[in-house]
Amino acid sequence: MTARYRLAPHVGYVPDPSTSPAAGWLADLRTGPIMMLPVEAAIILECALQTVDDELTLRVSAVSGRPLAVVADATEQFVAQLLRDGYLQEQSVQSQSEQSQSVQTQPGHERSGQRSAAAPGEA
């Protein structure tokens, strides 16, 4: 299974449009405080919210314009910290290959070499 990240229900995040690329503001709305995320951290968080974990470091590298080798450790560490501190939550999602395997094995879906039963009136 692949994971997708989302903000915890008690967390607020707002990108700061006054900076380019955007920094951001992150807060636990139950307890505070509001934290300003530097640009690099905001890029990692936004990429984490927009893609699955298998593709996260590649996306951070592409968005930031920095080499994969440079962003990989920082990305993994920051996401791990956000999960540990309760700002992010993981939810499992099926990868495309897992979805296609699941469809092939579900009742009512034909598998190669098999025919489904004919509907009434069909021969």
Residue, then its C-alpha position, 0 to 999 in steps of 0.5 A: m500500500t502507498a500512503r497519502y498525507r493530509l492535515a490532521p483535523h485540528v491543524g491549519y495551514v495557509p501559504d504566504p502569498s507575499t513570498s515567492p515561492a511561498a512560505g507558509w503558516l502552520a498551527d495546531l488550532r487547539t493549542g497553538p502557536i502559529m509557526m511560520l514555515p520557511v520556503e523549503a518546509a512549505i514546499i515539502l508540506e505542500c508536496a506531501l499534501q498533493t502526492v503519494d509518499d512514493e513520489l514525494t521526494l521527486r516532487v519536492s526536487a522538481v518544485s524546488g529545483r534542487p537535486l534529489a540527493v539534496v532534498a531526500d533526507a530533509t524531506e523524509q525527516f520533516v514529514a516524519q516530524l510532522l507525523r510525529d507531532g500530529y500535524l500530518q496524518e497518513q492514509s493508505v491508498q492503493s497504487q495503480s498496479e494494486q488497483s488493477q489487480s484488485v479489479q481483475t480479481q473482483p467478482g463480475h470482472e472478466r479475467s483473461g481467458q474467462r467469459s462471464a455468464a450470458a445475461p438472460g436472452e443472450a446466447 
